[in-house]
Amino acid sequence: MELERRGVVPFLIVTRTFLPLVNAQARARRVEPRLVVIDHPLGGLTESELAGRIDAAYAGVADLLDVAPAAPVVGPRGDDGRAEALDVPDLGPADWFGWAEERGWGDGLPTIAPTEDLVDAMLVGAVPTLALGPLPPSRLVPSLRSVAANAVMAGARPADLPVLLAALHAVQADEYNLHGALATTHPCAPMLLVNGPIRERLGLNSGGNCFGQGTRANAVLGRALALVLANVGGARPGTMDRATQGSPAKYSFCFAEHEQASPWPPYHVRRGFDASDSVVTVMAAEPPHNINDHGSTTGLEILTTVAGSMAKSGSNNVYLSGPHLLVLGPEHAATLHRDGWTVDGIREWLWEHARIPVDRISPGNRAYFAGAGIEPDGGHYPVSTGPERLHLVVAGGAGKHSAWIPSFGATEAVSVRIPPT
């Protein structure tokens, strides 16, 4: 509005594919956008194709300069900016599922109708000590009841709610970059890592198949957070969520550290929390990348395999330099500890050796990286910007497997203490 008072007509140039995202943002901000819409994509074009996009943009801008400013529009929220309760018909489970899906209130899997009784039961004993702010793109402030309703839909239990609230608080930290993580074409999902005594109270799986199916707490916690971000925040596929392909992690991505199997202090203790604290850490992450090493007999050999698995030329970590997570299986961790490796020693060694030769990066990508200020170091590109960017935990069961979890890049791993109830 200040620009308009000064006689400047603001506008956006947007490709046709991202038009739904812009419109969703405009509704949330109660404005009518002035748009110059051009063809998609912009990347990978020849010079002549790019010149055509530029000409179309110039023509669109010229047309807009003759258009009077539009009036603001009312966004989908209450007067106080908070999510509003909605009345729903009394439906059986099968009818509810279809009714909710028609309105975009789910993730494609069956949900539980969040009746007043179930929401009330979810809130029994809840202590709302963590203040929540507006979620993108809707800019709605999630109420405690709206969070509880989505937890009910996901199949969560009242005991799960404190973890969900802490995780929601964590993704709203500026350094997490929630807006960017939700709107990106990257396939990232909010990963939840749980430490401390609450792991056992909730029955979270930190052992065999900890990334997979079969454990209610793991499944419903990751799913509940995703539903809040979609149903309250408006981050639905095709509008705000612009993932090119997405990943199964977008349904649910939650696991616990196997603290009993770790030869090193628990992750949350290394982050500065007390061992008696329950902590959830969130990161905008890709699904786990398996690291198979059945033949190595020393810690150094295992790290050689890990370094090769981390040196991925297509990873966002190469040029956005964000955090990444190494999840060592207990058997690999035991071998490393036997050979005298510490957490800091592992991180330092991998920082030096998990590097990508320049000839594995295409000339176009090298130019793209250079435009972002990323240059090779001695003929190699490092994974991220330093050893401190690599986080390390132990999880899983029997077997010679570990996992590397890259991130969106433009994010941080944010840890929040889960308040006791």
C-alpha positions as CSV (number, residue, x, y, z in Angstrom):
1,M,0.0,0.0,0.0
2,E,2.9,2.4,0.7
3,L,4.2,1.8,-2.8
4,E,0.8,2.7,-4.2
5,R,0.6,5.9,-2.2
6,R,4.0,6.9,-3.8
7,G,2.6,6.2,-7.3
8,V,4.4,2.9,-7.8
9,V,2.3,0.0,-9.1
10,P,3.7,-3.3,-7.6
11,F,3.4,-6.5,-9.7
12,L,4.7,-10.0,-9.8
13,I,6.1,-12.0,-12.8
14,V,5.1,-15.6,-12.4
15,T,5.2,-18.7,-14.6
16,R,1.9,-20.4,-15.4
17,T,2.8,-23.5,-13.3
18,F,3.2,-21.5,-10.1
19,L,0.1,-19.4,-10.6
20,P,-1.9,-21.5,-8.0
21,L,0.8,-20.8,-5.4
22,V,0.7,-17.0,-6.0
23,N,-3.1,-17.0,-5.8
24,A,-3.0,-18.9,-2.5
25,Q,-0.6,-16.4,-1.1
26,A,-2.7,-13.5,-2.3
27,R,-5.8,-14.8,-0.7
28,A,-4.0,-15.3,2.6
29,R,-2.7,-11.7,2.5
30,R,-6.1,-10.3,1.4
31,V,-4.7,-8.6,-1.8
32,E,-5.6,-8.9,-5.4
33,P,-2.3,-9.5,-7.2
34,R,-1.2,-7.8,-10.3
35,L,0.4,-10.6,-12.3
36,V,2.5,-10.9,-15.4
37,V,2.0,-14.6,-16.3
38,I,4.6,-16.2,-18.6
39,D,5.2,-19.8,-19.8
40,H,7.0,-22.3,-17.7
41,P,9.9,-23.3,-17.2
42,L,12.7,-20.8,-17.0
43,G,15.6,-23.2,-16.2
44,G,17.3,-25.2,-19.0
45,L,16.2,-22.9,-21.8
46,T,18.2,-22.0,-24.9
47,E,19.1,-18.3,-25.4
48,S,16.3,-17.9,-27.9
49,E,13.7,-19.5,-25.7
50,L,14.8,-17.4,-22.8
51,A,14.6,-14.3,-25.0
52,G,11.0,-15.2,-25.7
53,R,10.1,-15.4,-22.0
54,I,11.8,-12.0,-21.4
55,D,9.9,-10.4,-24.3
56,A,6.6,-11.7,-22.9
57,A,7.5,-10.4,-19.4
58,Y,8.3,-6.9,-20.8
59,A,5.0,-6.9,-22.7
60,G,3.0,-7.9,-19.6
61,V,4.7,-5.3,-17.5
62,A,3.9,-2.6,-20.0
63,D,0.2,-3.6,-20.0
64,L,0.1,-3.6,-16.2
65,L,1.4,0.0,-15.9
66,D,-1.9,1.2,-17.4
67,V,-4.0,-0.7,-14.9
68,A,-5.4,1.0,-11.8
69,P,-4.7,-0.6,-8.4
70,A,-7.2,-3.3,-7.3
71,A,-9.0,-3.4,-4.0
72,P,-7.9,-5.8,-1.3
73,V,-9.8,-9.0,-0.9
74,V,-10.8,-10.8,2.2
75,G,-8.8,-13.9,3.0
76,P,-10.0,-17.2,4.6
77,R,-9.7,-16.4,8.3
78,G,-11.5,-15.0,11.3
79,D,-11.1,-11.4,12.3
80,D,-8.4,-12.2,14.7
81,G,-6.3,-14.2,12.2
82,R,-7.1,-17.5,13.8
83,A,-8.5,-20.6,12.2
84,E,-12.3,-20.9,12.6
85,A,-14.2,-24.0,13.7
86,L,-16.5,-25.5,11.0
87,D,-19.7,-27.5,11.4
88,V,-19.6,-30.8,9.7
89,P,-22.5,-33.3,9.1
90,D,-22.8,-36.4,11.3
91,L,-21.3,-39.1,9.0
92,G,-20.1,-42.7,9.4
93,P,-16.4,-43.5,8.9
94,A,-16.6,-44.3,5.2
95,D,-18.8,-41.3,4.3
96,W,-16.6,-39.0,6.4
97,F,-13.5,-40.0,4.5
98,G,-15.1,-39.2,1.2
99,W,-16.6,-36.0,2.5
100,A,-13.3,-34.7,3.9
101,E,-11.3,-35.7,0.9
102,E,-13.7,-33.7,-1.4
103,R,-12.7,-30.7,0.6
104,G,-9.0,-31.4,0.5
105,W,-8.8,-32.1,4.3
106,G,-6.5,-35.1,4.2
107,D,-3.5,-36.8,2.6
108,G,-5.2,-39.5,0.6
109,L,-5.4,-42.0,3.4
110,P,-8.4,-42.5,5.7
111,T,-8.8,-40.0,8.5
112,I,-10.8,-40.0,11.7
113,A,-13.6,-37.5,12.0
114,P,-12.6,-34.9,14.6
115,T,-15.8,-34.7,16.6
116,E,-16.1,-32.4,19.6
117,D,-15.9,-35.3,22.0
118,L,-12.7,-36.6,20.4
119,V,-11.1,-33.2,20.3
120,D,-12.0,-32.6,23.9
121,A,-10.5,-35.9,24.8
122,M,-7.3,-35.1,22.9
123,L,-6.9,-31.9,24.9
124,V,-7.3,-33.5,28.4
125,G,-4.1,-32.6,30.2
126,A,-2.7,-30.4,27.4
127,V,-0.5,-27.6,28.6
128,P,-0.2,-25.0,25.8
129,T,3.1,-23.5,26.9
130,L,4.5,-22.9,23.4
131,A,3.2,-19.9,21.5
132,L,2.3,-20.5,17.9
133,G,2.4,-18.0,15.1
134,P,0.8,-17.8,11.7
135,L,1.4,-20.6,9.2
136,P,2.2,-20.1,5.6
137,P,0.5,-19.7,3.1
138,S,-2.8,-19.1,4.9
139,R,-1.2,-17.0,7.6
140,L,-3.7,-18.5,10.0
141,V,-2.7,-18.9,13.6
142,P,-3.4,-22.5,14.6
143,S,-5.5,-22.7,17.7
144,L,-5.0,-25.5,20.2
145,R,-8.3,-27.0,19.1
146,S,-7.4,-26.9,15.4
147,V,-4.1,-28.7,16.2
148,A,-6.0,-31.3,18.3
149,A,-8.5,-31.8,15.5
150,N,-5.8,-32.7,13.0
151,A,-4.1,-35.0,15.6
152,V,-7.5,-36.8,15.9
153,M,-7.7,-37.1,12.1
154,A,-4.2,-38.6,12.0
155,G,-5.1,-41.2,14.6
156,A,-2.9,-39.7,17.4
157,R,-3.5,-40.2,21.1
158,P,-3.7,-37.5,23.8
159,A,-0.2,-38.5,25.0
160,D,1.1,-37.7,21.5
161,L,-0.1,-34.0,21.5
162,P,2.9,-32.5,23.4
163,V,5.3,-33.8,20.8
164,L,3.1,-32.5,18.0
165,L,2.9,-29.0,19.6
166,A,6.7,-28.9,20.1
167,A,7.3,-30.0,16.5
168,L,4.9,-27.3,15.3
169,H,6.7,-24.7,17.4
170,A,10.0,-25.9,15.9
171,V,9.0,-25.6,12.2
172,Q,7.9,-22.0,12.9
173,A,11.4,-21.0,13.9
174,D,12.8,-18.5,11.4
175,E,15.8,-20.7,10.7
176,Y,13.6,-23.7,9.7
177,N,12.3,-21.6,6.7
178,L,8.8,-23.1,6.8
179,H,7.5,-21.1,3.8
180,G,10.5,-22.1,1.6
181,A,10.3,-25.8,2.7
182,L,6.6,-26.0,1.9
183,A,6.7,-24.2,-1.4
184,T,9.8,-25.7,-2.9
185,T,9.9,-28.1,-5.8
186,H,12.3,-30.2,-3.7
187,P,10.7,-33.4,-2.2
188,C,11.5,-32.5,1.4
189,A,9.2,-33.3,4.3
190,P,9.3,-32.3,7.9
191,M,11.4,-35.0,9.6
192,L,10.8,-35.5,13.3
193,L,13.6,-37.0,15.5
194,V,12.6,-37.7,19.1
195,N,15.0,-38.0,22.1
196,G,14.6,-38.5,25.8
197,P,12.3,-40.4,28.1
198,I,9.1,-39.7,26.0
199,R,10.4,-42.2,23.4
200,E,9.5,-45.1,25.7
201,R,6.3,-43.6,27.1
202,L,4.9,-43.2,23.6
203,G,6.3,-46.5,22.2
204,L,8.3,-44.7,19.5
205,N,10.3,-47.0,17.3
206,S,14.1,-46.4,17.3
207,G,15.1,-49.9,16.4
208,G,14.4,-52.2,13.4
209,N,12.3,-50.6,10.6
210,C,12.3,-47.3,12.5
211,F,11.7,-45.4,9.2
212,G,9.0,-47.8,8.1
213,Q,5.5,-49.0,9.0
214,G,4.2,-50.8,12.0
215,T,4.5,-48.3,14.9
216,R,1.6,-46.1,15.7
217,A,3.5,-43.3,17.4
218,N,5.9,-42.9,14.5
219,A,3.2,-42.9,12.0
220,V,0.7,-40.6,13.6
221,L,3.1,-37.9,14.8
222,G,4.6,-37.3,11.4
223,R,1.2,-37.5,9.8
224,A,-0.4,-35.1,12.3
225,L,2.2,-32.4,11.6
226,A,1.8,-32.8,7.9
227,L,-2.0,-32.5,8.3
228,V,-1.7,-29.3,10.3
229,L,0.5,-27.7,7.7
230,A,-1.9,-28.7,4.9
231,N,-5.3,-28.1,6.6
232,V,-4.5,-25.0,8.7
233,G,-1.5,-23.7,6.8
234,G,-2.9,-24.5,3.3
235,A,0.2,-26.3,2.1
236,R,-1.7,-28.7,-0.2
237,P,-0.2,-30.3,-3.3
238,G,-0.8,-28.3,-6.5
239,T,-1.2,-25.0,-4.7
240,M,1.3,-24.2,-2.0
241,D,3.2,-27.5,-2.1
242,R,5.0,-27.4,-5.5
243,A,7.1,-30.6,-5.1
244,T,8.1,-31.9,-8.6
245,Q,7.7,-35.5,-7.5
246,G,7.4,-35.4,-3.7
247,S,8.2,-38.5,-1.6
248,P,6.5,-41.0,0.7
249,A,8.0,-39.1,3.6
250,K,5.4,-36.4,3.1
251,Y,2.8,-38.8,4.6
252,S,4.8,-39.2,7.8
253,F,8.5,-39.0,8.8
254,C,9.1,-39.6,12.4
255,F,11.6,-41.8,14.4
256,A,13.5,-41.8,17.6
257,E,17.2,-42.2,18.4
258,H,18.2,-45.6,19.7
259,E,19.9,-44.1,22.7
260,Q,20.5,-47.5,24.4
261,A,22.4,-48.8,21.3
262,S,24.5,-45.7,20.9
263,P,28.1,-45.8,22.2
264,W,28.1,-42.0,22.3
265,P,26.0,-39.4,24.3
266,P,22.4,-39.0,23.0
267,Y,21.9,-36.4,20.3
268,H,19.9,-34.1,22.4
269,V,22.5,-34.0,25.1
270,R,25.1,-33.1,22.5
271,R,22.7,-30.3,21.5
272,G,22.8,-28.9,25.1
273,F,19.7,-30.4,26.7
274,D,19.7,-32.5,29.8
275,A,19.5,-36.3,29.5
276,S,16.2,-36.2,31.3
277,D,14.7,-33.8,28.8
278,S,12.4,-35.0,26.0
279,V,13.2,-33.2,22.8
280,V,11.9,-33.2,19.2
281,T,14.2,-32.1,16.4
282,V,12.7,-31.1,13.0
283,M,14.5,-30.8,9.7
284,A,13.1,-30.3,6.1
285,A,14.5,-33.5,4.8
286,E,14.6,-36.0,2.0
287,P,13.8,-39.6,2.8
288,P,16.6,-41.7,4.1
289,H,19.3,-42.8,1.6
290,N,20.4,-46.4,2.5
291,I,24.1,-47.1,3.1
292,N,24.8,-50.8,2.6
293,D,28.2,-52.0,3.9
294,H,28.4,-55.7,4.8
295,G,32.0,-56.2,3.9
296,S,33.9,-53.6,5.9
297,T,35.6,-54.7,9.1
298,T,37.0,-51.4,10.4
299,G,35.6,-48.0,11.2
300,L,37.7,-46.4,8.5
301,E,36.3,-48.7,5.8
302,I,32.7,-48.0,6.9
303,L,33.4,-44.3,6.7
304,T,34.8,-44.7,3.2
305,T,31.5,-46.2,2.2
306,V,29.5,-43.5,4.0
307,A,31.6,-40.8,2.3
308,G,30.9,-42.2,-1.2
309,S,27.2,-42.4,-0.4
310,M,27.1,-38.8,0.8
311,A,28.9,-37.4,-2.3
312,K,25.8,-37.0,-4.4
313,S,26.0,-34.6,-7.3
314,G,22.2,-34.1,-7.3
315,S,21.9,-33.2,-3.6
316,N,20.6,-29.8,-2.5
317,N,23.3,-29.9,0.2
318,V,26.0,-29.3,-2.5
319,Y,24.9,-25.8,-3.3
320,L,22.5,-24.7,-0.5
321,S,24.9,-25.9,2.2
322,G,22.3,-26.9,4.7
323,P,22.3,-29.5,7.5
324,H,22.3,-33.2,6.8
325,L,21.9,-36.2,9.1
326,L,23.9,-39.5,9.3
327,V,21.9,-42.2,11.0
328,L,24.3,-45.0,11.9
329,G,22.9,-48.5,12.4
330,P,24.0,-49.9,15.7
331,E,26.4,-52.4,14.2
332,H,28.2,-49.8,12.1
333,A,28.3,-47.5,15.2
334,A,29.7,-50.3,17.4
335,T,32.6,-50.9,14.9
336,L,33.4,-47.2,14.7
337,H,33.4,-46.9,18.5
338,R,35.6,-50.0,18.9
339,D,38.1,-48.3,16.6
340,G,38.1,-45.2,18.7
341,W,36.0,-42.9,16.5
342,T,34.2,-40.0,18.3
343,V,31.2,-38.1,16.9
344,D,33.4,-35.1,16.2
345,G,36.1,-37.3,14.6
346,I,33.5,-38.9,12.3
347,R,32.1,-35.5,11.2
348,E,35.6,-34.1,10.6
349,W,36.7,-37.1,8.5
350,L,33.5,-37.1,6.4
351,W,33.8,-33.3,5.9
352,E,37.2,-33.9,4.3
353,H,36.4,-37.0,2.3
354,A,32.7,-36.8,1.3
355,R,33.5,-34.6,-1.7
356,I,32.3,-34.6,-5.3
357,P,34.8,-34.4,-8.2
358,V,34.2,-31.4,-10.4
359,D,33.9,-33.6,-13.5
360,R,30.8,-35.2,-11.9
361,I,29.0,-31.8,-11.9
362,S,27.7,-30.6,-15.3
363,P,29.1,-27.4,-16.8
364,G,25.6,-25.8,-16.5
365,N,25.3,-26.7,-12.8
366,R,28.9,-25.4,-12.1
367,A,27.8,-22.1,-13.6
368,Y,24.6,-22.2,-11.5
369,F,26.5,-23.0,-8.3
370,A,29.0,-20.2,-9.1
371,G,26.0,-17.8,-9.4
372,A,25.1,-18.8,-5.8
373,G,28.7,-18.2,-4.7
374,I,29.6,-21.9,-4.5
375,E,33.0,-22.7,-5.9
376,P,34.9,-26.1,-5.9
377,D,37.6,-26.6,-3.3
378,G,40.7,-28.2,-4.8
379,G,38.9,-29.8,-7.7
380,H,36.0,-31.1,-5.5
381,Y,32.7,-29.8,-4.2
382,P,32.2,-30.5,-0.4
383,V,28.9,-31.6,1.0
384,S,27.7,-28.5,2.8
385,T,30.0,-25.9,4.4
386,G,31.6,-27.6,7.4
387,P,31.7,-30.6,9.7
388,E,29.3,-28.9,12.1
389,R,26.5,-29.1,9.4
390,L,26.5,-32.9,9.7
391,H,24.3,-34.2,12.5
392,L,24.8,-37.8,13.8
393,V,22.5,-40.2,15.6
394,V,22.2,-44.0,16.1
395,A,19.0,-45.8,15.1
396,G,17.9,-49.1,13.6
397,G,18.1,-52.8,14.4
398,A,20.4,-55.7,13.4
399,G,22.1,-55.5,10.0
400,K,25.0,-53.7,8.3
401,H,23.0,-50.7,7.1
402,S,23.1,-47.0,7.9
403,A,21.4,-44.0,6.3
404,W,22.1,-40.5,5.1
405,I,19.4,-38.0,5.2
406,P,20.0,-34.8,3.1
407,S,18.0,-31.7,3.7
408,F,16.2,-29.1,1.7
409,G,19.4,-27.1,2.2
410,A,17.8,-23.7,2.9
411,T,16.8,-24.8,6.4
412,E,18.2,-25.8,9.8
413,A,17.7,-28.6,12.2
414,V,15.7,-27.1,15.1
415,S,15.4,-28.8,18.5
416,V,12.7,-27.9,21.0
417,R,12.2,-29.3,24.5
418,I,8.8,-31.1,24.9
419,P,7.0,-29.6,27.9
420,P,6.0,-32.1,30.5
421,T,2.3,-32.6,31.0
